């Protein structure tokens, strides 16, 4: 095998192992585009593809459907004389992917095949029993038809249209839903929903069709109607979000967060409802909200928060520090008399780490203000200065020691 084929083999294996860099990915795409009918390319691809399939015989149905419906695939099979009938599913997927790649369709489908089955693209917090999967790299918008848009890679401008809304990304990173250019009336009267989800280590902002502004913290998701044509403006939150609700007294704004439902008419508030936490917190910054858990309800004033504990199902009201609760919006961690396990939950969501504990947890309460842009080691070193806790970093695993 010559040097060029050695390089091709290295790049293909790096692609499969998910270790390929952006520059190497560009290099591989260029080699495939220039390869034409090169048998060495096909041989290398087939060898790696079969090696992958030997450990996973369940070919993804979405990948199969995407290939067979693609016009480039149909044209290529006709041109190359490939007979689809008689090929088993695994062989068909290989030939289809090879044809699409060599015809400059790009790396997408081949990349999608291994990425869909690679557990490295999923994240489970070590201190959580929750099984929800999170993309660890990108902010993703899922449209009503299931199509996904990678928002932090999308260029500014109009992204797409969904139902009766134009969806755009502006230069400060916000996503905006705009109804002004389309007929606001939904043809069948049914609400159409989108979902935006954030990975570890990233926040995101969007403006809903009614003008409500939403900030999502890391590892969070918001499900919302494309347009609010119902009597209420209902959204569903997992994780943490900050809302500046556009006033509309005729349509109350409702946030469902685990077993708490928050009703507002026009206000600013923060909701924290991570699956792994044993409580939901609704913190009112401005205006008025009503928190309801199905059996009782509380009316909050600015500076108050409703806390609903999962175990007891009871809500209580207490005061809170606005800067502390909304620190994540400003790029800070602000800890005020918090135990180390609660602090490590917040840190793990931002730095994508698994947390382990060695020995008995300290009862010491910690405080301080730390920039999220600092490295993990800098933050942990600052916490160690208290002299009551130590940390050991081993890759993505952080061990907390007495």
C-alpha positions as CSV (number, residue, x, y, z in Angstrom):
1,X,0.0,0.0,0.0
2,X,1.5,3.4,-1.0
3,X,1.8,6.4,1.3
4,X,-1.5,7.9,0.0
5,X,-3.4,4.8,0.8
6,X,-1.8,4.6,4.2
7,X,-3.0,8.1,4.8
8,X,-6.5,7.2,3.6
9,X,-6.6,4.2,5.9
10,X,-5.5,6.4,8.9
11,X,-8.2,9.1,8.1
12,X,-11.0,6.6,7.7
13,X,-10.1,4.8,11.0
14,X,-9.9,8.2,12.7
15,X,-13.4,9.0,11.4
16,X,-14.8,5.8,12.8
17,X,-13.0,6.2,16.1
18,X,-14.4,9.7,16.4
19,X,-10.8,11.1,16.8
20,X,-10.6,12.9,13.5
21,X,-9.9,16.7,13.6
22,X,-11.7,19.3,11.4
23,X,-8.6,19.6,9.2
24,X,-8.4,15.8,8.8
25,X,-12.1,15.7,8.0
26,X,-11.6,18.2,5.2
27,X,-8.6,16.3,3.9
28,X,-10.6,13.1,3.8
29,X,-13.5,14.7,2.0
30,X,-11.1,16.0,-0.6
31,X,-9.5,12.6,-1.1
32,X,-12.9,11.0,-1.5
33,X,-14.1,13.7,-3.9
34,X,-11.0,13.1,-6.1
35,X,-11.0,9.3,-5.8
36,X,-13.6,8.6,-8.5
37,X,-13.8,4.8,-9.0
38,X,-10.6,4.1,-7.1
39,X,-10.8,0.5,-5.9
40,X,-8.4,1.2,-2.9
41,X,-11.0,3.7,-1.5
42,X,-13.8,1.2,-1.9
43,X,-11.7,-1.6,-0.4
44,X,-10.7,0.5,2.7
45,X,-14.3,1.7,3.2
46,X,-15.7,-1.8,2.9
47,X,-13.1,-3.2,5.3
48,X,-13.9,-0.6,8.0
49,X,-17.6,-0.8,7.4
50,X,-17.7,-4.6,7.8
51,X,-15.6,-4.3,11.0
52,X,-18.1,-1.9,12.4
53,X,-21.1,-4.1,11.4
54,X,-19.5,-7.1,13.1
55,X,-20.2,-5.5,16.5
56,X,-23.6,-4.1,15.6
57,X,-25.8,-5.8,13.1
58,X,-28.8,-3.5,13.6
59,X,-28.4,-0.9,10.8
60,X,-30.2,2.3,11.6
61,X,-33.6,2.5,9.8
62,X,-33.3,6.3,9.4
63,X,-30.0,5.9,7.6
64,X,-31.5,3.3,5.3
65,X,-34.5,5.5,4.4
66,X,-32.3,8.5,3.8
67,X,-30.1,6.6,1.3
68,X,-32.9,5.0,-0.7
69,X,-34.8,8.2,-1.1
70,X,-31.8,10.3,-2.1
71,X,-31.9,11.3,-5.8
72,X,-28.1,11.1,-6.0
73,X,-28.2,7.5,-4.9
74,X,-30.8,6.5,-7.4
75,X,-28.9,8.2,-10.3
76,X,-25.6,6.6,-9.1
77,X,-27.0,3.1,-8.9
78,X,-28.3,3.4,-12.5
79,X,-25.0,4.8,-13.7
80,X,-22.9,2.2,-12.0
81,X,-25.3,-0.7,-12.6
82,X,-25.6,-1.6,-8.9
83,X,-28.5,-4.1,-8.3
84,X,-30.3,-3.3,-5.1
85,X,-32.4,-6.5,-5.1
86,X,-30.5,-9.5,-3.8
87,X,-28.2,-7.5,-1.4
88,X,-28.7,-8.0,2.3
89,X,-29.2,-4.9,4.4
90,X,-25.6,-4.7,5.6
91,X,-24.2,-5.0,2.1
92,X,-26.7,-2.6,0.7
93,X,-25.8,0.1,3.3
94,X,-22.1,-0.3,2.5
95,X,-22.6,0.0,-1.3
96,X,-25.1,2.9,-0.9
97,X,-22.8,4.9,1.4
98,X,-19.8,4.2,-0.8
99,X,-21.7,5.5,-3.9
100,X,-22.9,8.6,-2.1
101,X,-19.5,9.4,-0.7
102,X,-17.6,9.0,-4.0
103,X,-20.3,11.0,-5.8
104,X,-19.4,14.0,-3.6
105,X,-22.6,13.7,-1.5
106,X,-20.3,14.3,1.5
107,X,-19.4,12.5,4.7
108,X,-22.7,13.0,6.3
109,X,-24.4,9.6,5.9
110,X,-21.2,7.6,6.6
111,X,-20.5,9.8,9.6
112,X,-24.1,9.5,10.8
113,X,-23.9,5.7,10.8
114,X,-21.1,5.4,13.4
115,X,-22.1,8.4,15.3
116,X,-25.6,7.1,15.9
117,X,-24.3,3.9,17.6
118,X,-21.3,5.5,19.4
119,X,-21.9,5.9,23.1
120,X,-19.3,8.6,23.2
121,X,-21.8,11.1,21.8
122,X,-24.1,10.5,24.8
123,X,-23.6,11.9,28.3
124,X,-25.0,10.5,31.5
125,X,-24.2,12.4,34.7
126,X,-22.5,10.2,37.2
127,X,-24.4,11.6,40.1
128,X,-27.7,11.1,38.5
129,X,-30.1,8.2,38.1
130,X,-31.7,9.9,35.1
131,X,-31.4,8.2,31.7
132,X,-32.0,11.2,29.5
133,X,-29.4,11.5,26.8
134,X,-27.7,14.7,25.9
135,X,-25.7,15.8,22.9
136,X,-22.4,16.8,24.4
137,X,-21.3,19.2,21.7
138,X,-24.0,21.3,20.1
139,X,-27.2,23.3,20.6
140,X,-29.9,21.5,18.6
141,X,-33.3,22.7,17.4
142,X,-35.7,19.9,16.5
143,X,-38.5,20.9,14.2
144,X,-42.1,19.5,14.1
145,X,-41.1,17.1,11.3
146,X,-38.2,15.7,13.3
147,X,-35.5,17.5,11.3
148,X,-32.6,18.8,13.5
149,X,-30.7,22.0,13.0
150,X,-27.3,22.4,14.7
151,X,-27.7,26.0,15.9
152,X,-24.2,26.8,17.0
153,X,-22.9,25.8,13.6
154,X,-25.6,27.5,11.5
155,X,-24.9,30.7,9.7
156,X,-26.8,33.9,10.6
157,X,-30.0,34.6,8.7
158,X,-33.1,32.7,8.0
159,X,-32.7,29.0,9.0
160,X,-36.0,27.5,7.9
161,X,-39.8,27.8,8.0
162,X,-42.0,25.6,10.2
163,X,-45.8,25.7,10.0
164,X,-46.6,29.5,10.2
165,X,-43.2,30.8,11.4
166,X,-40.0,32.0,9.9
167,X,-37.1,30.8,12.1
168,X,-33.9,33.0,12.0
169,X,-30.6,33.2,13.7
170,X,-29.2,36.7,14.4
171,X,-25.6,37.8,14.9
172,X,-25.7,37.6,18.7
173,X,-26.6,33.9,18.6
174,X,-30.3,34.3,19.3
175,X,-32.9,32.3,17.5
176,X,-36.0,34.2,16.7
177,X,-39.5,33.0,15.7
178,X,-41.3,35.6,13.5
179,X,-44.9,35.3,12.3
180,X,-45.0,38.6,10.4
181,X,-44.1,37.2,7.0
182,X,-46.6,34.3,7.0
183,X,-50.3,33.7,7.6
184,X,-50.8,33.4,11.3
185,X,-53.7,31.0,11.0
186,X,-52.8,27.3,11.3
187,X,-54.7,25.4,8.6
188,X,-56.0,22.6,10.9
189,X,-55.9,24.5,14.2
190,X,-53.4,22.1,15.8
191,X,-50.4,23.4,17.7
192,X,-47.0,22.6,16.1
193,X,-44.1,22.1,18.5
194,X,-40.4,22.7,18.3
195,X,-37.7,21.7,20.9
196,X,-34.4,23.4,21.6
197,X,-31.8,21.5,23.7
198,X,-28.4,22.6,25.0
199,X,-25.4,20.4,25.6
200,X,-23.0,20.5,28.6
201,X,-21.0,23.7,28.9
202,X,-23.3,25.9,26.7
203,X,-26.2,28.4,27.2
204,X,-28.5,29.6,24.5
205,X,-31.1,32.3,23.9
206,X,-34.2,32.4,21.8
207,X,-37.2,34.6,21.3
208,X,-40.5,32.9,20.9
209,X,-43.3,33.9,18.5
210,X,-45.0,36.0,21.2
211,X,-41.9,38.0,21.9
212,X,-41.0,36.1,25.1
213,X,-37.2,35.8,25.7
214,X,-35.8,32.6,27.0
215,X,-32.3,31.7,28.2
216,X,-31.5,28.0,28.5
217,X,-28.7,26.8,30.8
218,X,-26.5,23.8,30.0
219,X,-28.1,20.4,29.7
220,X,-31.6,21.8,29.3
221,X,-34.4,21.6,26.8
222,X,-37.5,23.6,26.0
223,X,-40.5,22.4,24.1
224,X,-42.7,25.2,22.8
225,X,-45.4,25.9,20.1
226,X,-44.2,27.5,16.9
227,X,-47.1,30.0,17.4
228,X,-49.3,30.5,20.4
229,X,-52.8,30.1,18.9
230,X,-54.3,28.4,22.0
231,X,-56.0,30.1,25.0
232,X,-52.8,29.6,27.0
233,X,-49.1,29.9,26.1
234,X,-47.8,26.5,27.3
235,X,-44.1,25.4,27.2
236,X,-42.3,22.5,28.9
237,X,-38.9,22.9,30.5
238,X,-36.3,20.3,31.5
239,X,-33.2,21.6,33.2
240,X,-33.0,25.4,33.8
241,X,-34.3,28.4,32.0
242,X,-34.7,32.1,32.6
243,X,-37.9,33.7,31.1
244,X,-38.7,37.3,30.3
245,X,-42.4,36.8,29.3
246,X,-44.1,39.2,26.9
247,X,-47.3,40.6,28.4
248,X,-50.6,39.2,27.1
249,X,-53.4,39.3,29.7
250,X,-55.7,37.3,27.4
251,X,-53.2,34.4,27.2
252,X,-51.5,33.3,30.4
253,X,-48.0,32.0,29.9
254,X,-47.6,28.5,31.5
255,X,-44.3,26.7,32.2
256,X,-44.5,23.0,33.0
257,X,-41.4,21.9,34.9
258,X,-41.6,18.3,36.3
259,X,-44.5,18.3,38.7
260,X,-44.7,22.1,39.0
261,X,-46.7,24.4,36.8
262,X,-46.0,28.1,36.8
263,X,-48.5,30.6,35.5
264,X,-47.6,34.2,34.6
265,X,-49.0,37.2,32.7
266,X,-45.8,39.1,32.1
267,X,-42.8,38.8,34.3
268,X,-39.1,37.8,34.7
269,X,-38.3,34.5,36.5
270,X,-36.0,31.6,36.7
271,X,-37.0,27.9,36.8
272,X,-34.6,25.1,37.8
273,X,-35.9,21.5,37.2
274,X,-33.1,19.2,36.3
275,X,-34.1,15.5,36.2
276,X,-31.4,14.5,38.7
277,X,-32.3,17.1,41.3
278,X,-34.9,16.2,43.9
279,X,-36.6,19.6,43.7
280,X,-38.0,22.3,41.4
281,X,-37.3,25.9,42.1
282,X,-39.3,28.8,40.6
283,X,-37.6,32.2,41.5
284,X,-39.4,35.4,40.7
285,X,-37.3,38.4,39.8
286,X,-40.0,40.8,38.5
287,X,-43.8,40.7,38.2
288,X,-45.9,38.0,39.7
289,X,-46.3,34.2,39.2
290,X,-48.4,31.4,40.6
291,X,-46.8,28.1,41.2
292,X,-49.0,25.0,41.3
293,X,-48.3,21.3,41.9
294,X,-51.8,20.0,41.4
295,X,-52.7,20.0,45.1
296,X,-51.7,23.4,46.2
297,X,-50.7,26.8,44.8
298,X,-48.6,29.8,45.9
299,X,-48.6,33.4,44.7
300,X,-45.0,34.8,44.6
301,X,-43.8,38.3,44.9
302,X,-40.4,39.5,43.5
303,X,-37.6,38.1,45.6
304,X,-39.5,35.0,46.5
305,X,-39.0,31.5,45.2
306,X,-41.3,28.4,45.3
307,X,-39.6,25.2,46.1
308,X,-41.2,21.8,45.4
309,X,-39.5,18.7,46.7
310,X,-40.2,15.6,44.8
311,X,-40.3,13.3,47.8
312,X,-42.8,15.1,49.9
313,X,-44.8,16.8,47.1
314,X,-45.1,19.9,49.2
315,X,-44.2,23.5,48.2
316,X,-42.8,26.2,50.3
317,X,-41.8,29.9,49.8
318,X,-38.5,31.4,50.7
319,X,-36.4,34.4,49.8
320,X,-33.5,34.1,47.4
321,X,-30.5,36.1,46.1
322,X,-31.2,37.1,42.5
323,X,-27.5,37.3,41.5
324,X,-26.9,33.9,42.8
325,X,-29.9,32.2,41.1
326,X,-29.3,33.9,37.7
327,X,-25.4,33.7,37.8
328,X,-25.4,31.3,34.9
329,X,-26.8,33.9,32.5
330,X,-23.9,36.2,33.2
331,X,-21.1,33.6,32.9
332,X,-20.4,33.0,36.5
333,X,-20.7,30.3,39.2
334,X,-21.9,32.0,42.4
335,X,-21.9,29.7,45.4
336,X,-23.3,30.9,48.7
337,X,-23.3,28.5,51.7
338,X,-23.8,25.5,49.4
339,X,-22.7,21.9,50.2
340,X,-20.0,20.3,47.9
341,X,-22.4,17.8,46.3
342,X,-24.7,20.6,45.1
343,X,-21.8,22.6,43.8
344,X,-20.4,19.6,41.9
345,X,-23.8,19.1,40.2
346,X,-23.5,22.6,38.7
347,X,-19.9,22.1,37.8
348,X,-20.5,18.7,36.1
349,X,-23.2,20.3,33.8
350,X,-20.8,22.9,32.5
351,X,-17.5,21.0,32.2
352,X,-18.9,17.6,31.1
353,X,-17.4,15.6,34.0
354,X,-18.4,12.5,36.0
355,X,-18.2,13.1,39.7
356,X,-17.2,10.4,42.3
357,X,-16.9,10.8,46.0
358,X,-14.3,9.1,48.2
359,X,-14.9,8.9,51.9
360,X,-17.5,10.8,53.9
361,X,-18.7,14.1,52.4
362,X,-17.7,17.2,54.2
363,X,-20.5,19.2,55.8
364,X,-18.6,22.4,55.1
365,X,-20.6,25.1,53.2
366,X,-18.8,26.8,50.4
367,X,-19.1,30.2,48.8
368,X,-17.5,32.3,46.1
369,X,-17.8,33.8,42.6
370,X,-16.0,32.1,39.8
371,X,-15.9,32.7,36.0
372,X,-17.3,29.9,33.9
373,X,-14.6,30.7,31.3
374,X,-11.9,29.5,33.7
375,X,-10.6,26.0,33.3
376,X,-11.9,23.2,35.5
377,X,-8.6,22.9,37.3
378,X,-8.6,26.6,38.2
379,X,-12.0,26.3,39.7
380,X,-11.3,23.2,41.7
381,X,-7.9,24.7,42.9
382,X,-9.8,27.7,44.2
383,X,-12.2,25.4,46.1
384,X,-9.2,23.5,47.5
385,X,-7.9,26.7,49.1
386,X,-10.6,26.2,51.8
387,X,-8.5,23.3,53.1
388,X,-11.6,21.1,53.6
389,X,-11.8,19.3,50.3
390,X,-9.4,18.0,47.6
391,X,-10.0,16.9,44.0
392,X,-8.3,14.3,41.7
393,X,-8.8,14.8,38.0
394,X,-8.5,11.8,35.7
395,X,-9.8,12.6,32.3
396,X,-13.5,13.3,32.6
397,X,-13.7,11.8,36.1
398,X,-13.3,14.0,39.1
399,X,-13.0,12.4,42.5
400,X,-13.9,14.5,45.5
401,X,-11.9,13.6,48.6
402,X,-12.1,14.7,52.3
